[in-house]
Amino acid sequence: MKVYVNRLPEHRAWGGGAKFVNAVYELLPDDDTQVIEATNNNVAPDVVLCVGIENDYSGISMEQAIMYRMVMEGKRKIKVVVRINENDARKGTTDVDEKLLEISKHADGTIFVSDWLRDYFMSKGWACKENVVIKNGVDLDIFKPGEKLNNGKVNIVAHHWSDNYMKGFDIYEKLDEWVAANPDFAFTYIGRDRKTFKNTNVVKPLSGKRLGTELGRHDVYVSASRFDPGPNHILEALACGLPTLVHKDGGGCVEFAQPGAVYSDWDGLRKILETKNFGAWSRQLAEPVDGWKRCVSECAAFFNKIYEG
């Protein structure tokens, strides 16, 4: 089976979609499948996997993929599978849901990155009938428990590649103010910030081993992200063995974290932090975070189901 992915790999500090694409390119090829980077009269895909709505320098849009399948109809059987990791609620936009719902009328299969996101779109009238939830994986050679800072403080950490306000900067700015008056605590933010922090240790965006090492040095992870479809930052924090606290409106964050790790607002988070007791929210070994191989294997099985169906 030949699979064309509408994005090229990105080896830099980027979001979960880019990490998924990298994993597909690295792990999908085997005796039965191969990833092709271009199509022509001699090389045509069996499945087009669309990651992201629009076209950019590295690929085609979902709409272009649908049109390509229509052009090839009668010449070659081609199936289009869309991976959904976006919505309007996530970034405060107004046009994303509408575009995706229209795409759902033409897609042959859908990969949702969380149960929460699937339910979100099903409630809005998602039209595609062949749907599956496949959660992202984590590079477990990179994201793992590490040596702590041991600086006499409770070291709190958060990380995002995006500086969109919906990532939770209202809470992070409260945390920034709070650590100034509570010297037993320190807050580190890794990623693109909004230049509003005064008491936070801001670390430029990191990726790969450098990110895994930095996360593992801390004691507790805080996510304030809202309506997050399938947050890799939660999976990475859990893989590093960090007690991980999430906002009640976190979407996929709540699904991925432990139920007791949910706070409702800043006061709720502050009260949890003040206890300095986070053991109840640690991910237990009975619920391990999976590597990317599981994710890609499930995708390959879904491609075959859609193509043969």
Residue pairs with C-beta under 8 A, 6 or more apart in sequence:
1 32
1 33
1 34
1 46
1 47
1 303
1 304
1 307
2 33
2 34
2 35
2 36
2 43
2 44
2 45
2 46
2 47
3 24
3 28
3 33
3 34
3 35
3 36
3 45
3 46
3 47
3 48
3 49
3 303
4 35
4 36
4 37
4 38
4 39
4 45
4 47
4 48
4 49
5 21
5 24
5 25
5 35
5 37
5 49
5 51
5 59
6 48
6 49
6 50
6 51
6 52
6 55
6 59
6 60
6 61
6 62
6 64
6 65
7 17
7 18
7 21
7 51
7 52
7 56
7 58
7 59
8 21
8 37
8 58
8 59
9 18
9 21
9 22
9 25
10 18
10 21
10 22
10 58
11 22
11 207
11 208
12 18
12 207
13 161
13 191
13 205
13 206
13 207
13 211
14 161
14 207
15 161
15 162
15 232
16 85
16 113
16 136
16 230
16 231
16 232
17 51
17 52
17 83
17 85
19 136
19 232
19 292
20 51
20 83
20 85
20 136
20 295
21 51
23 137
23 292
23 295
23 296
24 35
24 49
24 296
24 299
25 35
26 292
27 292
27 293
27 296
27 297
28 34
28 35
28 296
28 299
28 300
29 35
30 300
32 300
33 300
33 303
36 43
36 45
39 45
39 68
44 72
44 76
44 78
45 78
46 77
46 78
46 79
46 303
46 307
47 78
47 79
47 80
47 81
47 303
47 306
47 307
48 65
48 68
48 69
48 78
48 79
48 80
48 81
49 81
49 83
49 299
49 303
50 61
50 62
50 65
50 80
50 81
50 82
50 83
50 107
51 83
51 85
52 59
52 61
52 62
52 86
53 61
53 62
53 86
53 96
53 99
53 100
53 103
54 61
55 61
55 64
60 68
62 80
62 82
62 103
62 107
63 103
65 80
66 80
66 103
66 106
66 107
68 78
69 78
69 79
69 80
72 78
77 307
79 108
79 109
79 303
79 306
79 307
80 106
80 107
80 108
80 109
81 107
81 108
81 109
81 110
81 111
81 302
81 303
81 306
82 100
82 103
82 104
82 107
82 109
82 110
82 111
82 128
83 110
83 111
83 113
84 100
84 110
84 111
84 112
84 113
84 117
84 121
84 229
85 113
85 117
85 229
85 230
86 96
86 100
86 229
87 96
87 97
87 100
87 117
87 120
87 121
87 227
87 229
88 94
88 95
88 96
88 97
89 120
89 166
89 226
89 227
89 251
90 166
90 226
90 227
90 228
90 229
90 251
91 164
91 166
92 164
92 165
92 166
97 121
97 124
100 121
101 121
101 124
101 125
101 126
101 127
104 110
104 121
104 126
104 127
104 128
105 127
105 128
107 128
108 128
108 130
108 306
109 128
109 130
109 131
109 132
109 302
109 303
109 305
109 306
110 126
110 128
110 130
110 131
110 132
111 131
111 132
111 133
111 134
111 299
111 302
112 118
112 121
112 131
112 132
112 133
112 134
112 230
113 133
113 134
113 135
113 136
113 229
113 230
113 252
114 133
114 135
114 229
114 230
114 251
114 252
114 255
114 256
115 133
115 255
116 229
116 251
116 252
116 254
116 255
117 229
117 230
117 251
117 252
118 126
118 131
118 133
120 251
130 305
130 306
130 309
132 298
132 302
134 295
134 298
134 299
134 302
135 230
135 235
135 256
135 290
135 295
136 230
136 232
136 235
136 292
136 295
137 235
137 289
137 290
137 291
137 292
137 293
137 294
137 295
137 296
138 232
138 235
138 236
138 239
138 289
138 290
138 291
138 292
139 208
139 212
139 291
139 292
140 239
140 289
140 291
142 208
142 209
142 211
142 212
143 211
143 212
143 215
143 216
143 235
143 236
143 239
143 240
143 289
144 212
144 216
144 239
144 240
144 241
145 216
145 240
145 241
146 212
146 213
146 215
146 216
146 217
146 240
147 216
147 217
148 155
148 216
148 217
148 218
148 219
149 155
149 217
149 218
149 219
151 186
153 183
153 184
153 185
153 186
154 184
154 185
154 186
154 219
154 220
154 273
154 276
155 185
155 186
155 188
155 217
155 218
155 219
155 220
156 175
156 179
156 185
156 186
156 187
156 188
156 218
156 219
156 220
156 221
156 222
156 273
157 187
157 188
157 189
157 190
157 214
157 215
157 218
157 220
157 221
157 222
157 237
157 242
158 168
158 172
158 187
158 188
158 189
158 190
158 221
158 222
158 223
158 224
158 233
159 189
159 190
159 191
159 206
159 211
159 215
159 233
159 236
160 167
160 191
160 192
160 225
160 233
161 191
161 192
161 205
162 191
162 192
163 169
163 191
163 192
163 193
163 194
165 194
166 225
166 226
166 227
167 224
167 225
167 226
168 223
168 224
168 225
168 226
168 247
169 193
169 194
169 196
169 224
170 224
170 266
171 222
171 224
171 247
171 266
171 269
172 187
172 189
172 197
172 200
172 222
172 224
173 196
173 197
174 266
174 270
175 187
175 200
175 222
175 269
176 187
176 196
176 197
176 198
176 199
176 200
177 198
177 199
178 185
178 270
179 185
179 186
179 187
179 199
179 200
180 198
180 199
184 276
185 273
186 201
187 199
187 200
187 201
188 200
188 201
188 202
188 203
188 214
188 218
189 197
189 200
189 201
189 202
189 203
190 203
190 204
190 205
190 206
190 211
190 214
190 215
191 203
191 204
191 205
191 206
192 205
193 200
193 202
203 214
206 214
211 236
212 236
212 240
215 221
215 236
215 237
215 240
215 242
216 240
216 241
216 242
218 242
219 242
219 243
219 278
220 242
220 243
220 244
220 245
220 273
220 278
221 237
221 240
221 242
221 243
221 244
221 245
222 244
222 245
222 269
223 231
223 233
223 234
223 237
223 244
223 245
223 246
223 247
223 250
223 253
223 257
224 247
224 250
224 269
225 231
225 233
225 246
225 247
225 250
225 251
225 253
226 247
226 249
226 250
226 251
227 249
227 250
227 251
228 234
228 250
228 251
228 252
228 253
229 251
229 252
230 252
231 250
231 251
231 252
231 253
231 256
234 244
234 246
234 252
234 253
234 256
234 257
235 256
235 289
237 244
238 244
238 256
238 257
238 283
238 289
239 289
241 282
241 283
242 282
243 261
243 278
243 279
243 280
243 281
243 282
244 257
244 258
244 261
244 281
244 283
245 257
245 261
245 262
245 263
245 269
245 272
245 278
245 281
246 253
246 254
246 256
246 257
246 261
246 262
246 263
247 253
247 254
247 262
247 263
247 264
248 254
248 262
248 263
248 264
250 257
250 262
254 262
257 281
258 280
258 281
258 282
258 283
260 280
260 281
261 281
263 269
263 272
272 278
283 289
